[in-house]
Amino acid sequence: MRRVTALVALLLSGLGLAGAQGRFDLESCRAKARERHPLSRQYALIDAGEAIDRAMARRGFLPRLSLSGKASGQSDVTSLPISMPGLSSMSKDHYLALAEFDQTIWDGGAIATRVLGIDAASRVDRRQLDVDLYTLDARVDQLFFGLLSAREQLKQDELLIGELESNRRRVEACLANGVASPSDLDALRVELLKARQRSVELEIAEKTSREALALLLGEAIPRDSVFDMPDPATLEPLEVVNRRPELGLLDAQVAQCDAQEDAVRVSKFPKLGAFLQVGYGRPGLNMLDDDLAPYWVGGVRLSWSANGLLDRNDELGKIDDKRRSIEARRDAFVLDSDIRVAGLRNDIAKLRELLAFDREIIELRAGMTRSTEGRYENGSATADDLLNAIDAEDLSRRATSLHELQLVQAIYALKFALNE
């Protein structure tokens, strides 16, 4: 007997574990959807691209080697009006092979600024990806609450169908006793059919939301899976601090403007470098020697273009205009968010007050329904009176269920508006 009891306990614990694995809450659904979404893979691609760009930029400090060659012929060459012993006439065909080494000594900070620009651009890409993925939370919320709404309404339909079935039996008994008429029974059957019809629609809506959510999560969601309704008492934010990713994106874009300004400024500085040319050709450096000969030339090179100064102010002005445009969009976003947050906080307060009334209304409606059922049995109420009482109680229960769901949705909408 003890072995049987232990085996039953083991099976029950296994069933409990399976049930726990079939539970879903909103936060875990959000996390799974983000993890599985194809856009999440772009973070690694952005990191890889940034590493490559940074490495390429830093190679500007390495010496550069360039190779070139030339073979040419010409119609005439330089000649002297006198003849000198050992000096032959120059050939009209020339050949040259040249290797040149360049080493940057000072670039005015161009390479370092380029690296900072790469960092700023990558940061913008990441923040944009944050914004794109953040919209996925809203999609998950919509499916999650749509599924909860359908299931809650199905529960109400079950209660309504149970109430109608109970009253159908009551009417049948009254009909057998000659107190009710067949039309009373038909009216109840119509209401039962309408309730079952509505349940079919809700089951399809629940299945649609569940399957769409399953695609986002990348896993199957059985029909008997449990979806936990968040507790409103633990959800409302304690402080109003806007942490939306759009603000991070706009801040990153402003920082990118700063990096672009630095790049414009350093691009106008002179550049200092060393060079070495190693060549082999005919003629070499000695133009009077017509034989193939090696040679080299080395030194330092300073370059600076004054023409760039003419465009400097215009380029900086364009960047400043872009920055002010971004700041204006940031202010507009903050204003819209503040308006949205204020409205949601008022909605939450309103729904909390409505729920306090809803609970009292349900108690009164339930009492009125019981009273109408008793009066119907006594013949002092009609079938319409009974159906009206049942419908009124059902509507009050549905209103309460709707307000509870709306309260949770409003709180999550507020959390979404603040990114809490």
C-alpha positions in Angstrom: 0.0 0.0 0.0 2.9 2.4 0.8 4.5 1.6 -2.5 1.2 2.5 -4.3 0.9 5.7 -2.3 4.5 6.7 -3.2 4.0 5.9 -6.8 0.8 8.1 -6.9 2.7 10.9 -5.2 5.5 10.6 -7.7 3.1 10.8 -10.6 1.3 13.8 -9.1 4.7 15.6 -8.6 5.5 14.8 -12.3 2.2 16.2 -13.3 2.8 19.3 -11.2 6.2 19.8 -12.9 4.7 19.5 -16.3 2.1 22.0 -15.4 4.8 24.4 -14.1 6.6 24.0 -17.5 3.3 25.1 -19.2 3.0 28.4 -17.3 3.7 31.7 -19.0 3.9 35.2 -17.7 4.3 38.4 -19.6 7.9 39.2 -18.7 9.2 35.7 -19.7 7.2 36.0 -23.0 8.8 39.3 -23.7 12.3 38.0 -23.0 11.8 34.9 -25.1 10.4 36.9 -28.0 13.4 39.2 -27.9 15.9 36.4 -27.7 14.4 34.5 -30.7 13.7 37.5 -32.9 16.0 37.7 -36.0 16.8 41.3 -35.2 18.6 40.2 -32.0 21.3 38.7 -34.1 22.2 42.1 -35.5 23.9 43.1 -32.2 26.7 40.6 -32.9 26.9 41.9 -36.5 27.2 45.5 -35.3 30.0 44.5 -32.9 31.9 42.6 -35.6 31.5 45.5 -38.1 32.7 48.0 -35.5 35.8 45.8 -34.7 36.7 45.6 -38.3 36.2 49.4 -38.9 38.3 50.2 -35.9 41.1 47.9 -37.0 41.1 49.4 -40.5 41.2 52.9 -39.0 44.2 52.2 -36.8 46.1 50.8 -39.7 46.6 54.4 -40.7 49.6 54.4 -38.3 51.2 51.6 -40.2 53.7 52.3 -43.0 52.2 52.1 -46.4 53.8 50.5 -49.4 53.0 51.3 -53.0 54.5 49.7 -56.1 54.5 51.1 -59.6 56.1 50.5 -62.9 56.4 52.3 -66.2 57.8 51.8 -69.7 57.6 54.6 -72.2 59.0 55.9 -75.5 59.4 59.4 -76.6 60.1 61.3 -79.8 63.1 63.2 -78.5 65.6 63.3 -75.6 67.8 65.9 -74.1 71.1 66.3 -75.9 74.2 68.5 -75.6 75.5 70.5 -78.5 79.0 69.2 -77.8 80.4 65.8 -77.7 82.2 64.6 -74.6 84.3 61.5 -74.1 82.3 58.6 -72.5 79.0 60.4 -72.9 76.6 58.6 -75.3 73.4 59.8 -76.6 70.3 59.2 -74.4 67.8 56.4 -75.4 64.3 57.3 -76.4 62.8 54.4 -74.4 62.6 54.7 -70.6 61.9 52.1 -67.9 61.1 52.5 -64.2 60.1 50.2 -61.3 59.4 52.1 -58.1 58.6 51.1 -54.4 57.5 53.9 -52.1 57.1 53.7 -48.3 55.0 56.3 -46.4 54.8 56.6 -42.7 52.4 58.9 -40.9 54.2 61.0 -38.2 51.4 63.4 -37.2 47.9 63.5 -38.7 46.4 66.2 -36.5 44.3 63.5 -34.7 42.4 62.3 -37.8 42.8 58.6 -37.1 41.8 59.0 -33.4 38.8 61.0 -34.5 37.8 58.5 -37.1 37.8 55.8 -34.4 35.6 57.9 -32.2 33.3 58.4 -35.2 33.1 54.7 -35.7 32.2 54.2 -32.1 29.5 56.9 -32.3 28.0 55.3 -35.5 27.9 51.9 -33.9 26.2 53.3 -30.9 23.6 54.8 -33.0 23.0 51.4 -34.8 22.7 49.7 -31.4 20.2 52.2 -30.0 18.2 52.0 -33.2 18.1 48.2 -32.8 17.0 48.8 -29.2 14.1 50.8 -30.5 13.1 48.2 -33.1 13.1 45.4 -30.6 11.3 47.5 -28.0 8.3 47.7 -30.3 8.2 43.9 -30.1 7.2 44.2 -26.4 4.1 46.0 -27.4 3.3 43.3 -29.9 3.8 40.6 -27.2 1.6 42.6 -24.8 -1.2 42.8 -27.3 -1.2 39.0 -28.0 -0.8 38.2 -24.3 -3.6 40.4 -23.1 -5.8 39.4 -26.1 -5.4 35.8 -25.1 -6.2 36.6 -21.4 -9.2 38.5 -22.5 -10.6 35.7 -24.6 -10.0 33.2 -21.8 -11.6 35.4 -19.2 -14.7 35.9 -21.4 -14.8 32.1 -21.9 -14.9 31.7 -18.1 -17.8 34.2 -18.0 -19.6 32.2 -20.7 -19.1 29.1 -18.7 -20.7 30.7 -15.7 -23.5 32.1 -17.9 -24.1 28.7 -19.5 -24.2 27.1 -16.1 -26.7 29.7 -14.9 -28.9 29.3 -18.0 -28.8 25.5 -17.7 -29.9 25.7 -14.0 -32.7 28.0 -15.0 -33.7 25.8 -17.9 -34.2 22.9 -15.5 -36.2 25.3 -13.3 -38.4 26.3 -16.3 -38.9 22.7 -17.3 -40.0 21.9 -13.8 -42.4 24.9 -13.8 -43.6 23.8 -17.3 -44.3 20.3 -15.9 -46.3 21.9 -13.1 -48.2 24.1 -15.5 -46.7 27.3 -14.2 -44.5 28.1 -17.3 -45.2 28.2 -21.0 -43.2 26.4 -23.8 -42.1 29.8 -25.1 -40.3 30.4 -21.8 -38.3 27.3 -22.4 -37.6 28.3 -26.0 -36.3 31.7 -24.8 -33.8 30.1 -22.5 -32.7 27.7 -25.2 -32.0 30.7 -27.5 -29.9 32.3 -24.9 -28.0 29.1 -24.4 -27.3 28.8 -28.1 -26.2 32.4 -28.3 -23.8 31.9 -25.3 -22.3 28.7 -26.9 -22.0 30.6 -30.3 -20.1 33.4 -28.6 -17.8 30.8 -26.9 -16.9 29.4 -30.3 -15.9 32.8 -31.5 -13.8 33.4 -28.3 -12.1 30.0 -28.6 -11.0 30.9 -32.2 -9.8 34.3 -30.9 -7.9 32.6 -28.1 -6.3 30.1 -30.5 -5.3 32.8 -32.9 -3.5 34.8 -30.2 -1.9 31.7 -28.7 -0.6 30.5 -32.1 0.8 34.0 -33.0 2.4 34.2 -29.6 3.9 30.7 -30.1 5.5 31.9 -33.3 7.1 34.8 -31.6 8.4 32.6 -28.7 9.6 29.9 -31.0 7.9 27.1 -29.0 4.6 25.3 -29.0 1.9 26.6 -26.5 -0.6 23.8 -25.7 -4.2 24.7 -25.2 -4.0 23.9 -21.5 -1.1 26.1 -20.8 -1.5 28.6 -17.9 -1.1 32.3 -18.5 -0.6 34.2 -15.3 -2.5 37.5 -14.9 -0.1 40.1 -13.5 -1.0 41.4 -10.1 -1.9 45.1 -10.4 -0.7 45.8 -6.8 2.9 45.0 -7.7 3.1 46.6 -11.2 2.5 50.3 -11.0 5.8 52.3 -11.2 6.9 54.0 -8.1 8.5 56.9 -9.9 8.0 58.6 -13.2 11.4 58.3 -15.0 11.4 58.1 -18.8 13.9 55.5 -19.9 12.6 54.9 -23.4 15.1 53.6 -25.9 14.1 56.4 -28.3 15.7 58.8 -26.0 18.9 56.7 -26.0 18.8 56.8 -29.8 18.4 60.5 -30.0 21.3 61.0 -27.5 23.5 58.7 -29.5 22.7 60.8 -32.6 23.7 64.0 -30.8 27.0 62.3 -29.8 27.5 61.3 -33.4 27.1 65.0 -34.4 29.9 65.8 -31.9 32.2 63.2 -33.4 31.4 64.6 -36.9 32.3 68.1 -35.8 35.7 66.9 -34.4 36.3 65.0 -37.7 35.7 68.2 -39.7 38.1 70.3 -37.5 41.0 67.8 -37.6 40.6 67.3 -41.3 41.8 70.9 -41.8 45.1 70.4 -39.9 48.4 69.8 -41.8 49.7 66.3 -42.1 53.4 65.3 -41.5 54.9 62.1 -42.7 58.1 60.4 -43.8 58.7 58.7 -47.1 61.2 56.5 -48.8 61.3 55.8 -52.6 63.4 53.0 -53.9 63.6 52.7 -57.7 65.3 50.9 -60.6 65.1 52.3 -64.1 66.6 53.9 -67.1 67.6 56.6 -66.5 68.1 56.7 -62.8 68.7 59.9 -60.9 71.6 60.7 -63.1 69.9 61.8 -66.3 73.2 61.6 -68.2 73.6 57.9 -67.5 71.7 55.8 -70.0 72.2 52.5 -68.2 69.7 50.8 -65.8 70.5 52.0 -62.3 69.0 51.7 -58.8 68.3 54.8 -56.7 66.5 55.9 -53.5 65.0 59.1 -52.3 63.9 59.7 -48.7 62.7 62.6 -46.5 59.7 64.1 -44.7 56.6 65.5 -46.3 54.3 68.2 -45.0 50.9 68.7 -46.7 48.1 71.1 -46.0 45.3 72.4 -48.1 44.1 75.9 -47.5 41.0 75.3 -49.7 39.4 73.2 -47.0 39.2 76.2 -44.7 36.6 77.7 -47.1 34.2 74.8 -46.5 34.9 74.4 -42.8 32.2 76.8 -41.5 29.6 75.5 -43.9 30.2 71.9 -42.9 30.1 72.8 -39.2 26.9 74.7 -39.7 25.2 71.8 -41.4 26.2 69.5 -38.5 24.9 72.1 -36.0 21.6 72.3 -37.8 21.3 68.5 -37.7 22.0 68.5 -33.9 19.3 71.1 -33.3 16.9 69.1 -35.4 17.6 66.0 -33.2 17.2 68.0 -30.0 13.8 69.4 -31.3 12.7 65.8 -32.0 13.8 64.8 -28.5 11.8 67.6 -26.9 8.8 66.6 -28.9 9.1 63.0 -27.9 9.4 63.9 -24.3 6.4 66.1 -24.5 4.3 63.4 -26.2 5.5 60.9 -23.6 4.6 63.2 -20.7 1.1 63.6 -22.1 0.7 59.9 -22.6 2.0 59.1 -19.1 -0.4 61.6 -17.5 -3.4 60.1 -19.4 -2.4 56.6 -18.4 -2.0 57.5 -14.7 -5.5 59.0 -14.8 -6.9 55.9 -16.5 -5.3 53.7 -13.8 -6.9 55.8 -11.0 -10.2 55.7 -12.8 -10.2 51.9 -13.3 -9.3 51.3 -9.6 -12.4 53.3 -8.6 -14.6 51.5 -11.1 -13.5 48.1 -9.8 -14.6 49.1 -6.3 -18.1 49.8 -7.6 -18.1 46.7 -9.8 -17.7 44.3 -6.9 -20.6 45.9 -5.1 -22.7 45.8 -8.3 -22.0 42.1 -8.8 -23.2 41.3 -5.3 -26.4 43.3 -5.8 -27.1 41.8 -9.3 -26.5 38.3 -8.0 -29.1 38.9 -5.2 -31.5 40.3 -7.7 -31.1 37.2 -9.9 -31.8 34.9 -7.0 -34.8 36.9 -6.1 -36.2 36.8 -9.6 -35.7 33.1 -9.8 -37.8 32.7 -6.6 -40.5 35.0 -8.0 -40.5 33.1 -11.2 -41.2 29.8 -9.4 -44.0 31.6 -7.5 -45.4 32.9 -10.8 -44.9 36.6 -9.9 -42.1 37.1 -12.5 -42.1 36.3 -16.3 -39.4 34.6 -18.3 -38.3 37.9 -19.7 -37.8 39.2 -16.1 -35.7 36.1 -15.4 -33.6 36.5 -18.5 -33.1 40.2 -18.0 -31.8 39.5 -14.4 -29.5 36.9 -15.7 -28.2 39.1 -18.5 -27.7 42.0 -16.1 -25.7 39.9 -13.7 -23.6 38.5 -16.6 -22.9 42.0 -18.0 -21.8 43.2 -14.5 -19.4 40.3 -14.2 -18.1 40.9 -17.7 -17.6 44.6 -17.0 -15.7 43.7 -13.8 -13.5 41.2 -15.7 -12.9 43.8 -18.5 -12.0 46.5 -16.0 -9.5 44.2 -14.2 -7.9 43.4 -17.5 -7.9 47.1 -18.6 -6.3 48.0 -15.3 -3.4 45.6 -15.9 -3.1 46.7 -19.5 -3.0 50.4 -18.5 -0.3 49.7 -15.9 1.8 47.8 -18.5 1.1 50.6 -21.0 2.5 53.0 -18.4 5.5 50.8 -17.9 6.0 50.6 -21.6 5.7 54.4 -21.9 8.5 54.8 -19.3 10.5 51.6 -20.2 10.3 50.3 -16.6 
